[in-house]
Amino acid sequence: MKRISVLIFTFLLIISCSKQKTSKNIKINELKIKNTSIRAIQVIDAKTVYYAGSKGDFGYTYNGGQSWSVKYITFQDSIIPHFRSLAKNGDAFFALSIENPALLYKISKIKTELGYKKTADKIELVYEENHEKTFYDAIQFFDDGFHGIAVGDPTEDCASIILTSDGGNSWSKISCEDLPKFEKGEAFFAASNTNIKTLGSTAWIASGGAKARVLKSDDFGKTWQIFDTPIIHGTASQGIYSIDFADKNNGIIIGGDYSKPEENKANKAITKNGGKTWTLVADNKNPNYKSCVQYVPNTNGQEVFAVGVTGVSFSNDGGVSWKEVSTDTFYAIQFVNEHMAWLSGNQKIGKLVLE
C-alpha cells in the first residue's frame, strides 16, 4: 500500500509539473513595416532589433518598435539587393542578397547621435559572386568573432559555401574538391536565415530538394561530413528549412513541403548525437510546414518554437509534442532571452512575450 501511495504521489507530481510547464501565457504583438518582406533579423535586446529586407532595406529600432530607421542599399545605382540573410559580428552587420549577382555588404560604425537615433555610417561590398545559378540562403558567424560562413545553392556539384577568418572583411569560396557531392536537385532554402547553425567551432547546414541532409564541420568550415535525415524530400519544395542546436549533441530540424503547407508528414526530427542520426518526432501530427525552428534560451533544450506561413507552434518537451499558439504568419523567430523573442514576416515585425 505504501508503494502504491508513493507511485500515486509521483504520478500526481509529474502531472502538476507538466501543467505548470504548459501554462505559460504567450502573447504576440505585430508592428507594421511597409513595402518589404523580412526573412532575416538580428536581435540585440528587448528594445533593439535589426532587419534586412527584400527591397535593399536595412532597418532597425532602438525603442521597441515605436520608430524605425531605414537605409536603402543599391548596387551600381540600379540593382536592388533582395536580402534574406543578416548576421552580426561585433559592431558590424553583414547583409547578403540572394540572386545573381550575390552581394554581401558590411555595415559598420554604427554611431549614436541623439538617444535611440543611430545611423549606419559605412557600407562596404565585401563579396560579390556572378553566376547564373547563384542563390545564397543564409549567413552566420562563429562565437570567436573571426570566423563566419554563408551558404548558397550549388553552382557546380556541391554546396556554395563562403568563409571568412578575419571577422568578415574578406570572404572566399570553398572548392568543390573539399566538399561533399550534392545530388542533382539538392539545394537550400532562403526561408529564415536559419538553415545554418554555429556553436563553438562547429557548423551545421540543412539541405532540401532531391535530398534532405545535414552537413557538419567541426573546424570552422574547413572540412565537412554529410548525414542523411528522414525528412521528406524528392521535389524542389520539400526538405529541411531550418536547423537549431541546444548544445553540441541535441538538435532539431524542421521543414516539410512549401507547396503543401498543411501536410505534417516527416517534417520534424531531432538528434542526440550531434547530427549523425535523426529521429522523426510528431510524425503526421502538427505542426505542419514551418520555415524556422529555435530553442528557447535557458530551458535545457526543452522549449522550442517553430514559425511559418501556417502559424506559430510551441513545444515544452524538446519537440516531441507541440501545440499551436497562433495562426499568424511569420518567417523567422529569434530570442532575446527565455521571456521574449522578435519575429519577422511580410511587411511586419513581431514581438513574442512568454509569461
Residue, then its C-alpha position, 0 to 999 in steps of 0.5 A: m500500500k505504501r508503494i502504491s501511495v508513493l507511485i500515486f504521489t509521483f504520478l500526481l507530481i509529474i502531472s502538476c509539473s507538466k501543467q505548470k510547464t504548459s501554462k505559460n501565457i504567450k502573447i504576440n504583438e505585430l508592428k507594421i513595416k511597409n513595402t518589404s518582406i523580412r526573412a532575416i533579423q538580428v536581435i540585440d535586446a528587448k528594445t533593439v532589433y535589426y532587419a534586412g529586407s527584400k527591397g535593399d532595406f536595412g532597418y532597425t529600432y532602438n525603442g521597441g518598435q515605436s520608430w524605425s530607421v531605414k537605409y536603402i542599399t543599391f548596387q551600381d545605382s540600379i540593382i536592388p539587393h533582395f536580402r534574406s540573410l543578416a548576421k552580426n559580428g561585433d559592431a558590424f552587420f553583414a547583409l547578403s542578397i540572394e540572386n545573381p549577382a550575390l552581394l554581401y555588404k558590411i555595415s559598420k560604425i554604427k554611431t549614436e547621435l541623439g538617444y535611440k537615433k543611430t545611423a549606419d555610417k559605412i557600407e562596404l561590398v565585401y563579396e560579390e559572386n556572378h553566376e547564373k545559378t547563384f542563390y545564397d540562403a543564409i549567413q552566420f558567424f562563429d562565437d570567436g568573432f573571426h570566423g563566419i560562413a554563408v551558404g548558397d545553392p550549388t553552382e557546380d556539384c556541391a554546396s556554395i559555401i563562403l568563409t571568412s577568418d578575419g571577422g568578415n572583411s574578406w570572404s572566399k569560396i570553398s572548392c568543390e574538391d573539399l566538399p561533399k557531392f550534392e545530388k542533382g536537385e539538392a539545394f537550400f532554402a532562403a526561408s529564415n536565415t536559419n538553415i545554418k547553425t554555429l556553436g563553438s567551432t562547429a557548423w551545421i547546414a540543412s539541405g532540401g530538394a532531391k535530398a534532405r541532409v545535414l552537413k557538419s564541420d567541426d573546424f570552422g568550415k574547413t572540412w565537412q561530413i554529410f548525414d542523411t535525415p528522414i525528412i521528406h524530400g524528392t521535389a524542389s519544395q520539400g526538405i529541411y528549412s531550418i536547423d537549431f542546436a541546444d548544445k553540441n549533441n541535441g538538435i532539431i530540424i524542421g521543414g516539410d513541403y512549401s507547396k503543401p503547407e498543411e501536410n505534417k508528414a516527416n517534417k520534424a526530427i531531432t538528434k542526440n548525437g550531434g547530427k549523425t542520426w535523426t529521429l522523426v518526432a510528431d510524425n503526421k501530427n502538427p505542426n505542419y510546414k514551418s520555415c524556422v525552428q529555435y530553442v528557447p534560451n535557458t530551458n535545457g533544450q526543452e522549449v522550442f518554437a517553430v514559425g511559418v506561413t501556417g502559424v506559430s507552434f510551441s513545444n515544452d518537451g524538446g519537440v516531441s509534442w507541440k501545440e499551436v499558439s497562433t495562426d499568424t504568419f511569420y518567417a523567422i523567430q529569434f530570442v532575446n532571452e527565455h521571456m521574449a523573442w522578435l519575429s519577422g514576416n511580410q511587411k511586419i515585425g513581431k514581438l513574442v512575450l512568454e509569461 
